[in-house]
Amino acid sequence: MLPILVNENIFHIITVFLPPCFVAVTLCITGYTAVPAPRKTTKILVLITEYVSVHEYNTGVIKGGIKTEAGKNRLVPIHSKIAGFVHRRVSEGGEYLFTYKGKKVSTGQYYALWGEVMKQAGLSHTPHECRHTFRSRLDSLNANKVCIDRIMGHKSNDVGERIYTHKTIQELKNTIELITN
């Protein structure tokens, strides 16, 4: 099996299986932002609401990244399809974006929920495979490679792209919005 989720799986999981209290799972499955589903899920679970600006660039941005220089402190636009969900989480006033019963979601809780969703959906995917899905979908839509790298926090191998190619937040937002379902 390819390490990506197909559109039918994504729609089925979102509409049938997702408990509304775990925004993290929605963000991972939909691939509407590139902050989720890192190799170590703990990165997304420690997103602090003060790093989410819901008023910038129409749908907002998340300041994220803790692993690499390319990923640190980057601004990632929030896709319009999840903006309302993220905005509600921020407006609840908690310290962390991802909480359950008022507390930060633990890695164990996250993986338990992920496993249950996959089991109920009859699928076998890891959270990290959502990053494969995200990049593969954008690549299939002929998205700009530099924008994809910037959004995902990847360092381009090409010096020209890495050093001399600059992208605006609006260009990154336009790239994420290529994913329409």
BAFILO-16234 format. One line per field, with one value per residue: residue number from 0; residue in one letter; x, z, y of N, C-alpha, C, O, CB in turn. Coordinates in steps of 0.1 Angstrom, whole numbers, plus 5000, padded with zeros to 4 digits. Atoms other than C-alpha are relative to their C-alpha. Glycine has a CB too. Layout:
// BAFILO-16234
bavo: NUM, ... $
tivex: a, ... $
nc1: X, ... $
nc3: Z, ... $
nc2: Y, ... $
cac1: X, ... $
cac3: Z, ... $
cac2: Y, ... $
cc1: X, ... $
cc3: Z, ... $
cc2: Y, ... $
oc1: X, ... $
oc3: Z, ... $
oc2: Y, ... $
cbc1: X, ... $
cbc3: Z, ... $
cbc2: Y, ... $
This chain:
// BAFILO-16234
bavo: 0, 1, 2, 3, 4, 5, 6, 7, 8, 9, 10, 11, 12, 13, 14, 15, 16, 17, 18, 19, 20, 21, 22, 23, 24, 25, 26, 27, 28, 29, 30, 31, 32, 33, 34, 35, 36, 37, 38, 39, 40, 41, 42, 43, 44, 45, 46, 47, 48, 49, 50, 51, 52, 53, 54, 55, 56, 57, 58, 59, 60, 61, 62, 63, 64, 65, 66, 67, 68, 69, 70, 71, 72, 73, 74, 75, 76, 77, 78, 79, 80, 81, 82, 83, 84, 85, 86, 87, 88, 89, 90, 91, 92, 93, 94, 95, 96, 97, 98, 99, 100, 101, 102, 103, 104, 105, 106, 107, 108, 109, 110, 111, 112, 113, 114, 115, 116, 117, 118, 119, 120, 121, 122, 123, 124, 125, 126, 127, 128, 129, 130, 131, 132, 133, 134, 135, 136, 137, 138, 139, 140, 141, 142, 143, 144, 145, 146, 147, 148, 149, 150, 151, 152, 153, 154, 155, 156, 157, 158, 159, 160, 161, 162, 163, 164, 165, 166, 167, 168, 169, 170, 171, 172, 173, 174, 175, 176, 177, 178, 179, 180 $
tivex: m, l, p, i, l, v, n, e, n, i, f, h, i, i, t, v, f, l, p, p, c, f, v, a, v, t, l, c, i, t, g, y, t, a, v, p, a, p, r, k, t, t, k, i, l, v, l, i, t, e, y, v, s, v, h, e, y, n, t, g, v, i, k, g, g, i, k, t, e, a, g, k, n, r, l, v, p, i, h, s, k, i, a, g, f, v, h, r, r, v, s, e, g, g, e, y, l, f, t, y, k, g, k, k, v, s, t, g, q, y, y, a, l, w, g, e, v, m, k, q, a, g, l, s, h, t, p, h, e, c, r, h, t, f, r, s, r, l, d, s, l, n, a, n, k, v, c, i, d, r, i, m, g, h, k, s, n, d, v, g, e, r, i, y, t, h, k, t, i, q, e, l, k, n, t, i, e, l, i, t, n $
nc1: 5008, 4993, 5001, 5008, 5014, 5007, 5011, 5012, 4997, 5000, 5014, 5007, 4995, 5004, 5015, 5005, 4992, 4992, 5006, 4998, 4991, 4986, 4997, 4988, 5003, 5005, 4989, 4991, 5007, 5003, 4988, 5003, 4989, 4988, 4994, 5002, 4994, 4985, 4995, 5003, 5013, 5000, 4998, 5012, 5008, 4996, 5003, 5006, 5009, 4995, 4993, 5011, 5006, 5012, 5005, 4991, 5002, 5014, 5003, 4990, 4987, 4994, 4986, 4997, 4987, 4991, 4990, 4989, 4999, 5010, 5014, 5002, 5006, 5006, 5014, 5007, 5014, 5010, 5009, 5014, 5009, 4998, 4998, 5010, 4997, 4989, 5004, 5008, 4990, 4993, 5009, 5003, 4991, 4990, 4986, 4996, 5010, 5006, 5003, 5011, 5005, 4992, 4986, 4993, 5001, 4987, 4997, 5007, 5014, 5001, 4999, 5011, 5011, 4997, 5002, 5015, 5005, 4995, 5007, 5014, 5001, 4995, 4988, 4988, 4991, 4994, 5002, 4989, 5004, 5008, 4991, 4998, 5013, 5000, 4990, 5003, 5012, 4996, 4992, 5009, 5007, 4989, 4997, 4986, 4991, 4994, 5011, 5003, 4989, 5001, 5011, 4997, 4988, 4989, 4989, 4998, 4987, 4995, 4996, 5008, 5014, 4998, 4995, 5004, 5014, 5008, 5014, 5009, 5010, 5011, 4997, 5001, 5014, 5005, 4996, 5009, 5014, 5002, 5007, 5014, 5008 $
nc3: 5000, 5000, 4987, 5000, 4998, 5012, 4996, 4994, 4986, 4993, 4998, 4991, 4987, 4995, 4998, 4993, 4988, 4992, 4988, 5002, 4991, 5005, 5013, 5006, 5010, 5012, 5008, 5006, 5011, 5011, 5007, 5003, 4996, 5000, 4986, 4993, 5003, 5002, 4996, 4986, 4999, 4989, 5005, 5002, 4987, 4991, 5006, 4991, 5007, 5003, 5013, 5011, 5003, 5008, 5007, 5011, 5013, 5001, 4993, 4989, 5002, 4989, 4999, 4995, 5003, 4989, 5003, 5008, 5003, 5011, 4994, 4988, 5001, 5013, 5000, 5008, 5001, 4996, 5011, 4997, 4996, 4985, 4993, 4989, 4989, 4993, 4993, 4988, 4989, 4994, 4992, 4987, 4991, 4994, 5003, 5012, 5011, 4999, 4986, 4998, 4986, 4994, 4999, 5012, 5005, 4999, 5011, 4998, 5004, 5014, 5007, 4997, 5008, 5014, 5003, 5000, 5012, 5011, 4999, 5004, 5014, 5007, 5007, 4993, 5004, 4988, 5001, 5009, 5014, 5005, 5007, 5014, 5007, 5002, 5010, 5012, 5005, 5005, 5012, 5011, 5004, 5006, 4992, 5000, 4991, 4989, 4991, 4992, 4991, 4990, 4992, 4992, 4992, 5006, 5005, 5014, 5003, 5010, 4994, 5005, 4994, 4985, 4996, 5008, 5003, 4989, 5001, 4991, 4993, 5010, 5010, 4992, 4998, 5013, 5002, 4991, 5005, 5012, 4995, 4999, 4993 $
nc2: 4988, 4987, 4994, 4989, 5002, 4996, 4991, 5007, 5003, 4988, 4996, 5010, 4998, 4987, 4999, 5011, 5005, 4990, 4993, 4986, 4994, 5002, 4993, 5006, 5011, 4994, 4993, 5010, 5008, 4992, 4995, 4986, 4992, 5009, 5001, 5012, 5013, 5002, 5013, 5001, 4994, 4990, 4986, 4993, 5000, 4990, 4987, 4991, 4991, 4987, 5001, 5000, 4987, 5002, 4988, 4997, 5007, 5005, 5012, 5001, 5007, 5006, 4999, 5013, 5006, 5001, 5010, 4996, 4985, 4997, 5001, 4992, 4987, 4997, 4997, 5009, 4996, 5010, 5002, 4995, 5011, 5002, 4988, 4999, 5010, 4995, 4988, 5003, 5006, 4988, 4991, 5006, 4994, 5009, 4998, 5008, 5001, 5013, 5004, 5009, 4998, 4989, 5003, 5003, 5014, 5007, 5008, 5013, 4998, 4997, 5013, 5009, 4995, 5003, 5014, 5003, 4995, 5009, 5013, 4998, 4997, 5011, 4995, 5001, 4989, 4993, 4985, 4995, 5002, 4988, 4991, 5005, 4997, 4985, 4997, 5007, 4993, 4988, 5003, 5004, 4988, 4992, 4989, 4995, 5008, 4991, 4998, 5013, 5002, 4990, 5004, 5013, 4998, 5007, 4992, 5004, 5004, 4991, 4988, 4989, 5001, 4998, 4987, 4988, 5001, 4996, 5001, 4993, 5008, 5002, 5011, 5013, 5002, 5005, 5014, 5008, 5000, 5009, 5012, 4995, 5010 $
cac1: 5000, 5012, 5020, 4993, 4956, 4933, 4905, 4877, 4895, 4900, 4863, 4851, 4873, 4864, 4826, 4822, 4849, 4864, 4856, 4853, 4876, 4908, 4916, 4950, 4936, 4916, 4946, 4967, 4941, 4931, 4966, 4952, 4982, 5018, 5025, 5009, 5021, 5058, 5079, 5074, 5038, 5047, 5056, 5021, 5007, 5028, 5015, 5007, 4977, 4997, 5015, 4982, 4972, 4936, 4933, 4963, 4958, 4920, 4922, 4952, 4987, 5005, 5040, 5056, 5086, 5110, 5132, 5153, 5165, 5143, 5113, 5118, 5097, 5081, 5046, 5022, 4989, 4958, 4936, 4901, 4885, 4899, 4901, 4868, 4878, 4912, 4897, 4872, 4901, 4920, 4890, 4884, 4914, 4935, 4973, 4976, 4958, 4952, 4935, 4912, 4891, 4911, 4945, 4972, 4968, 4995, 5013, 4997, 4962, 4969, 4981, 4953, 4928, 4946, 4946, 4909, 4901, 4922, 4906, 4870, 4878, 4894, 4927, 4963, 4981, 5005, 5002, 5035, 5019, 4997, 5028, 5034, 4997, 5000, 5032, 5020, 4986, 5003, 5028, 5000, 4984, 5017, 5022, 5054, 5082, 5097, 5063, 5058, 5093, 5087, 5053, 5066, 5098, 5121, 5154, 5158, 5188, 5192, 5212, 5193, 5159, 5172, 5190, 5176, 5140, 5116, 5079, 5052, 5027, 5000, 5019, 5021, 4984, 4976, 4996, 4977, 4944, 4951, 4939, 4901, 4889 $
cac3: 5000, 4992, 5023, 5014, 5021, 4990, 4989, 4996, 5028, 5039, 5034, 5051, 5081, 5085, 5082, 5100, 5126, 5139, 5175, 5174, 5204, 5185, 5160, 5156, 5139, 5115, 5106, 5100, 5079, 5058, 5050, 5050, 5068, 5069, 5106, 5115, 5115, 5119, 5126, 5163, 5168, 5200, 5178, 5168, 5203, 5218, 5195, 5217, 5208, 5210, 5179, 5159, 5144, 5132, 5118, 5094, 5057, 5059, 5074, 5097, 5100, 5124, 5135, 5138, 5135, 5162, 5144, 5117, 5107, 5076, 5098, 5128, 5131, 5097, 5090, 5077, 5063, 5076, 5049, 5046, 5051, 5087, 5096, 5115, 5135, 5144, 5152, 5176, 5194, 5198, 5210, 5238, 5254, 5263, 5263, 5237, 5204, 5210, 5243, 5256, 5288, 5293, 5292, 5266, 5245, 5253, 5227, 5241, 5238, 5203, 5191, 5208, 5190, 5157, 5160, 5168, 5139, 5115, 5129, 5125, 5090, 5081, 5072, 5082, 5080, 5104, 5112, 5093, 5062, 5061, 5053, 5023, 5014, 5017, 4996, 4970, 4966, 4961, 4936, 4916, 4915, 4900, 4930, 4932, 4947, 4967, 4982, 4992, 5008, 5027, 5040, 5051, 5066, 5043, 5032, 4994, 4980, 4953, 4964, 4941, 4955, 4991, 4991, 4963, 4959, 4982, 4987, 5002, 5027, 5000, 4976, 5004, 5011, 4974, 4973, 5003, 4988, 4957, 4978, 4974, 4988 $
cac2: 5000, 5035, 5056, 5081, 5085, 5087, 5113, 5087, 5076, 5112, 5121, 5089, 5095, 5131, 5126, 5093, 5087, 5119, 5129, 5167, 5172, 5162, 5189, 5173, 5143, 5164, 5185, 5154, 5135, 5164, 5176, 5212, 5224, 5211, 5215, 5182, 5146, 5150, 5120, 5127, 5136, 5155, 5185, 5192, 5184, 5212, 5240, 5269, 5290, 5322, 5309, 5309, 5341, 5338, 5373, 5373, 5365, 5359, 5324, 5328, 5314, 5291, 5299, 5265, 5243, 5231, 5206, 5222, 5257, 5255, 5246, 5268, 5299, 5295, 5308, 5282, 5294, 5277, 5262, 5277, 5243, 5241, 5277, 5278, 5247, 5262, 5296, 5280, 5261, 5294, 5313, 5287, 5303, 5272, 5273, 5245, 5242, 5205, 5196, 5170, 5177, 5209, 5193, 5190, 5159, 5134, 5114, 5082, 5097, 5109, 5075, 5057, 5079, 5076, 5038, 5037, 5059, 5037, 5006, 5019, 5031, 4998, 5015, 5012, 5045, 5063, 5100, 5106, 5093, 5124, 5144, 5121, 5126, 5164, 5166, 5141, 5159, 5192, 5177, 5161, 5196, 5210, 5232, 5253, 5231, 5260, 5268, 5231, 5230, 5263, 5251, 5217, 5232, 5214, 5228, 5228, 5211, 5237, 5267, 5290, 5279, 5279, 5312, 5334, 5323, 5341, 5334, 5355, 5342, 5348, 5325, 5298, 5303, 5299, 5267, 5252, 5262, 5241, 5212, 5215, 5182 $
cc1: 5009, 4999, 4992, 4985, 4993, 4988, 4988, 5003, 4999, 4985, 4993, 5004, 4995, 4985, 4995, 5006, 5006, 4993, 5004, 5011, 5015, 5002, 5012, 4998, 4994, 5010, 5009, 4993, 4998, 5012, 4998, 5010, 5012, 5006, 4998, 5008, 5015, 5004, 4997, 4988, 5000, 5002, 4987, 4992, 5005, 4998, 4992, 4991, 5005, 5008, 4990, 4994, 4988, 4996, 5009, 4996, 4987, 4998, 5010, 5013, 5004, 5015, 5005, 5014, 5010, 5012, 5012, 5000, 4990, 4986, 4997, 4994, 4994, 4985, 4993, 4986, 4990, 4990, 4986, 4991, 5001, 5001, 4990, 5003, 5012, 4997, 4992, 5010, 5007, 4991, 4996, 5010, 5010, 5014, 5004, 4989, 4993, 4999, 4989, 4996, 5009, 5015, 5007, 4999, 5014, 5002, 4992, 4985, 4998, 5001, 4989, 4988, 5002, 4998, 4986, 4994, 5003, 4992, 4986, 4999, 5005, 5013, 5012, 5010, 5006, 4998, 5010, 4996, 4992, 5009, 5003, 4988, 5000, 5010, 4996, 4988, 5005, 5009, 4991, 4992, 5010, 5003, 5015, 5008, 5006, 4989, 4998, 5011, 4998, 4989, 5003, 5013, 5012, 5010, 5002, 5014, 5007, 5003, 4992, 4986, 5001, 5004, 4993, 4985, 4992, 4985, 4993, 4991, 4988, 5003, 4999, 4985, 4994, 5004, 4992, 4986, 4998, 4993, 4986, 4991, 5008 $
cc3: 5000, 5013, 4999, 5001, 4987, 5005, 5006, 5014, 5009, 5003, 5010, 5014, 5007, 5004, 5009, 5014, 5009, 5012, 4999, 5010, 4996, 4987, 4994, 4990, 4987, 4992, 4994, 4988, 4988, 4992, 4996, 5006, 5002, 5013, 5005, 4995, 4997, 5005, 5015, 5002, 5011, 4995, 4998, 5013, 5009, 4993, 5010, 4993, 4997, 4987, 4988, 4999, 4991, 4992, 4988, 4987, 4999, 5009, 5012, 4996, 5014, 4999, 5006, 4996, 5012, 4997, 4993, 4998, 4990, 5006, 5011, 4996, 4986, 5002, 4990, 4999, 5004, 4988, 5004, 5005, 5015, 5008, 5011, 5012, 5008, 5007, 5013, 5011, 5006, 5009, 5013, 5011, 5007, 4995, 4987, 4990, 5001, 5014, 5000, 5015, 5007, 5001, 4987, 4996, 5001, 4987, 5000, 4996, 4985, 4992, 5002, 4991, 4986, 4997, 5000, 4988, 4988, 5001, 4996, 4985, 4992, 4992, 5009, 4996, 5013, 4998, 4990, 4986, 4995, 4994, 4986, 4992, 4996, 4988, 4986, 4993, 4993, 4987, 4989, 4995, 4994, 5009, 4999, 5011, 5012, 5010, 5009, 5011, 5012, 5010, 5009, 5009, 4995, 4994, 4985, 4998, 4990, 5006, 4995, 5006, 5015, 5004, 4993, 4996, 5012, 4997, 5010, 5007, 4991, 4990, 5007, 5002, 4987, 4997, 5009, 4995, 4987, 5004, 5003, 5006, 5008 $
cc2: 5012, 5007, 5014, 4997, 5005, 5008, 4993, 4997, 5013, 5005, 4991, 5002, 5012, 5000, 4990, 4998, 5010, 5005, 5015, 5006, 4999, 5007, 4994, 4990, 5006, 5007, 4990, 4993, 5009, 5005, 5015, 5009, 4991, 4999, 4986, 4988, 4999, 4986, 4998, 5009, 5011, 5014, 5007, 5001, 5012, 5014, 5008, 5010, 5014, 5000, 4999, 5013, 4998, 5011, 5003, 4992, 4993, 4988, 4997, 4992, 4993, 5002, 4987, 4996, 5001, 4991, 5005, 5015, 5003, 5000, 5010, 5014, 5003, 5003, 4991, 5005, 4989, 4999, 5004, 4989, 4997, 5012, 5002, 4991, 5005, 5013, 4997, 4995, 5012, 5008, 4993, 5004, 4991, 5004, 4993, 4999, 4987, 4995, 4990, 5002, 5011, 4998, 4998, 4986, 4994, 4992, 4987, 5002, 5002, 4987, 4990, 5004, 4997, 4985, 4996, 5005, 4991, 4987, 5001, 5002, 4988, 5003, 4997, 5010, 5006, 5015, 5006, 4999, 5011, 5010, 4995, 5003, 5015, 5003, 4994, 5007, 5013, 4998, 4996, 5012, 5010, 5013, 5004, 4992, 5008, 5003, 4987, 4999, 5010, 4996, 4988, 5002, 4992, 5010, 4995, 4997, 5009, 5014, 5012, 5001, 5004, 5014, 5012, 5000, 5003, 4999, 5007, 4991, 4998, 4989, 4986, 4997, 4995, 4986, 4990, 4999, 4992, 4987, 5004, 4989, 4990 $
oc1: 5019, 4988, 4996, 4981, 4996, 4983, 4982, 4994, 4994, 4982, 4986, 4996, 4990, 4981, 4984, 4999, 5009, 4982, 5015, 5016, 5023, 5002, 5013, 5005, 4998, 5011, 5013, 4999, 5000, 5011, 5004, 5010, 5010, 5017, 5006, 5015, 5019, 4995, 4993, 4989, 4992, 4998, 4985, 4984, 4998, 5004, 4982, 4995, 5001, 5011, 4995, 4988, 4990, 4987, 5006, 4993, 4987, 4989, 5008, 5014, 5000, 5021, 5002, 5022, 5012, 5021, 5023, 4990, 4984, 4977, 4986, 4998, 4993, 4979, 4997, 4979, 4993, 4985, 4982, 4981, 4992, 5002, 4994, 5001, 5011, 5001, 4994, 5008, 5009, 4995, 4991, 5007, 5017, 5016, 5011, 4977, 4981, 5008, 4981, 5005, 5012, 5022, 5000, 5000, 5023, 4993, 4988, 4980, 4989, 4992, 4985, 4981, 4993, 4991, 4982, 4985, 4995, 4988, 4981, 4989, 5004, 5016, 5011, 5018, 5000, 4995, 5007, 5000, 4990, 5005, 5004, 4989, 4997, 5005, 4997, 4988, 5000, 5008, 4994, 4987, 5006, 5006, 5023, 5004, 5007, 4992, 4996, 5008, 5001, 4990, 5000, 5015, 5021, 5007, 5005, 5023, 5019, 4995, 4988, 4981, 4993, 4998, 4990, 4981, 4993, 4981, 4997, 4988, 4982, 4994, 4995, 4981, 4986, 4996, 4987, 4980, 4987, 4986, 4983, 4980, 5003 $
oc3: 5007, 5020, 5004, 4999, 4982, 5016, 5015, 5023, 5020, 5015, 5019, 5023, 5018, 5014, 5015, 5024, 5021, 5011, 4996, 5007, 5002, 4977, 4982, 4980, 4976, 4980, 4982, 4978, 4977, 4980, 4987, 5004, 5004, 5014, 5013, 4985, 4987, 5010, 5020, 5003, 5011, 5002, 5002, 5015, 5018, 4998, 5015, 4982, 4987, 4982, 4976, 5009, 4979, 4984, 4980, 4988, 4994, 5018, 5020, 4985, 5024, 4989, 5017, 4991, 5018, 5005, 4997, 5001, 4991, 5000, 5014, 4987, 4983, 5011, 4978, 5009, 5002, 4984, 5015, 5012, 5021, 5020, 5022, 5023, 5020, 5019, 5023, 5023, 5018, 5019, 5022, 5022, 5016, 4985, 4979, 4994, 4998, 5021, 4990, 5024, 5018, 5006, 4977, 5005, 4996, 4980, 4990, 4989, 4979, 4983, 4993, 4986, 4978, 4987, 4992, 4982, 4980, 4991, 4988, 4979, 4979, 4981, 5021, 4987, 5024, 4987, 4983, 4977, 4982, 4985, 4977, 4980, 4984, 4979, 4976, 4981, 4982, 4977, 4977, 4984, 4991, 5003, 4996, 5022, 5023, 5022, 5021, 5022, 5023, 5022, 5021, 5017, 5003, 4989, 4983, 5004, 4989, 5012, 5003, 5009, 5020, 5013, 4999, 4991, 5022, 4985, 5022, 5003, 4991, 4987, 5001, 5001, 4987, 4991, 5004, 4995, 4982, 4995, 5012, 5010, 5014 $
oc2: 5013, 5006, 5024, 4985, 5016, 5007, 4998, 4998, 5012, 5008, 4996, 5002, 5012, 5005, 4992, 4996, 5007, 5012, 5018, 5017, 5005, 5000, 4994, 4989, 5001, 5005, 4992, 4992, 5005, 5008, 5020, 5021, 4979, 4993, 4981, 4988, 4993, 4979, 4987, 5021, 5020, 5023, 5019, 5011, 5015, 5024, 5004, 5014, 5020, 5011, 4998, 5019, 4996, 5010, 5012, 4980, 4981, 4989, 4989, 4986, 4998, 4999, 4984, 5004, 5011, 4990, 5003, 5021, 5014, 5007, 5013, 5020, 5015, 4998, 4990, 5005, 4977, 5009, 5003, 4992, 4991, 5012, 5006, 4995, 5005, 5014, 5004, 4998, 5012, 5012, 5000, 5002, 4995, 5011, 4998, 5000, 4986, 4992, 4989, 5000, 5010, 5007, 4993, 4977, 4999, 4989, 4982, 4993, 4996, 4984, 4983, 4996, 4992, 4982, 4988, 4998, 4988, 4982, 4992, 4998, 4988, 4998, 4994, 5007, 5005, 5020, 5015, 5007, 5013, 5017, 5003, 5007, 5018, 5010, 5001, 5008, 5016, 5006, 5001, 5012, 5022, 5023, 4995, 4992, 5003, 5002, 4988, 4996, 5006, 4997, 4988, 4993, 4989, 5020, 4983, 5002, 5010, 5020, 5021, 5012, 5011, 5020, 5022, 5010, 4996, 5001, 5008, 4979, 4987, 4981, 4976, 4985, 4985, 4978, 4980, 4988, 4991, 4981, 5011, 4992, 4981 $
cbc1: 4990, 4996, 5014, 5002, 4994, 4995, 4995, 4997, 5014, 5007, 4993, 5004, 5016, 5003, 4994, 5000, 5010, 5005, 5006, 4988, 4998, 5004, 5002, 5009, 4990, 4989, 5008, 5003, 4987, 4992, 5003, 4986, 4997, 5010, 4993, 4986, 4993, 5007, 5015, 5012, 4989, 5011, 5008, 4991, 5002, 5015, 4992, 5011, 4987, 5009, 5009, 4990, 5011, 4989, 4999, 5014, 5012, 4997, 5000, 4994, 5011, 4996, 5005, 4991, 5007, 4994, 4994, 5000, 5014, 5001, 4998, 5013, 5010, 5002, 4997, 5001, 4997, 4992, 5000, 4995, 5002, 5012, 4999, 4987, 5003, 5012, 4992, 4990, 5009, 5006, 4987, 5001, 4992, 4996, 5009, 5004, 5007, 5009, 4997, 5003, 5000, 4994, 5002, 5015, 4994, 5000, 5015, 5001, 4995, 5011, 5014, 4996, 4998, 5015, 5007, 4994, 5004, 5015, 5001, 4994, 5008, 4990, 4999, 5006, 4993, 5015, 5002, 5013, 4993, 4993, 5013, 5002, 4988, 5005, 5014, 4996, 4990, 5008, 5010, 4990, 4993, 4996, 4996, 5001, 5011, 5006, 4987, 5000, 5013, 4997, 4988, 5002, 4997, 4995, 5013, 4996, 5000, 4990, 5015, 4998, 4994, 5010, 5015, 5008, 4996, 5003, 4996, 4993, 4995, 4997, 5015, 5007, 4993, 5005, 5015, 5000, 4996, 5014, 5007, 4995, 4991 $
cbc3: 5012, 4988, 5005, 4986, 5012, 4992, 4987, 4992, 5001, 4993, 4986, 4995, 5001, 4990, 4986, 4992, 4995, 4992, 5013, 5001, 5013, 5000, 5004, 5012, 5006, 5004, 5010, 5011, 5005, 5004, 4988, 5004, 5014, 4990, 5009, 4998, 4988, 5009, 4997, 5009, 5002, 5010, 4987, 4990, 5007, 5003, 4987, 5009, 5008, 5011, 5000, 5003, 4994, 5009, 5009, 5004, 4997, 4986, 4991, 5011, 4995, 5001, 5008, 4994, 4989, 5012, 4992, 4987, 4996, 4989, 5004, 5007, 5004, 4990, 4997, 5005, 4985, 5014, 4995, 4987, 4992, 5002, 4990, 4994, 4994, 4990, 4990, 4996, 4993, 4988, 4992, 4998, 5011, 4996, 5011, 5005, 4986, 4992, 5008, 4997, 5008, 5013, 5010, 5002, 4986, 5013, 4999, 5014, 5007, 4995, 5004, 5015, 5002, 4997, 5011, 5012, 4997, 5001, 5015, 5008, 4997, 4990, 4997, 4999, 4992, 5001, 5014, 5003, 4998, 5012, 5008, 5001, 5009, 5013, 5004, 5003, 5010, 5010, 5004, 5005, 5012, 4986, 5015, 5002, 4993, 4994, 4993, 4990, 4993, 4994, 4991, 4991, 5015, 4989, 5008, 4991, 4994, 4988, 4997, 4985, 4998, 5005, 4997, 4988, 4994, 5004, 5000, 4993, 5013, 4993, 4995, 5013, 5004, 4988, 5004, 5014, 4998, 4994, 5013, 4986, 4990 $
cbc2: 5000, 5009, 5003, 5008, 5007, 4988, 5007, 4987, 4994, 5011, 5000, 4986, 4999, 5011, 4999, 4988, 4991, 5011, 4994, 5008, 4993, 4985, 5015, 4995, 4990, 5010, 5009, 4990, 4994, 5012, 4992, 5004, 5008, 5004, 5011, 4996, 4995, 5011, 4998, 5005, 4991, 4996, 5000, 4992, 4987, 4999, 4998, 5007, 5001, 5004, 4988, 4989, 5010, 4995, 5011, 4997, 4990, 4996, 4988, 4993, 5009, 4985, 5012, 4990, 5007, 4996, 4989, 4993, 5004, 4989, 4987, 5003, 5010, 4988, 5015, 4985, 5005, 5004, 4985, 5007, 4988, 4991, 5012, 4997, 4987, 5003, 5009, 4989, 4990, 5008, 5003, 4985, 5006, 4986, 4996, 4986, 5001, 4990, 5013, 4985, 4987, 5004, 4988, 5004, 4999, 4990, 4998, 4995, 5013, 5010, 4994, 5001, 5015, 5003, 4992, 5007, 5015, 4998, 4995, 5011, 5012, 4994, 5015, 4985, 5011, 4997, 5006, 4994, 4986, 5006, 5001, 4984, 4997, 5007, 4996, 4985, 5002, 5008, 4988, 4990, 5006, 5004, 4997, 5015, 4993, 5013, 5004, 4988, 5002, 5014, 4997, 4989, 4996, 4990, 4998, 5012, 4986, 5002, 5003, 4999, 4987, 4990, 5001, 5000, 4987, 5015, 4985, 5012, 5008, 5013, 5002, 5001, 5013, 5009, 4999, 5005, 5014, 4997, 4994, 5003, 4992 $
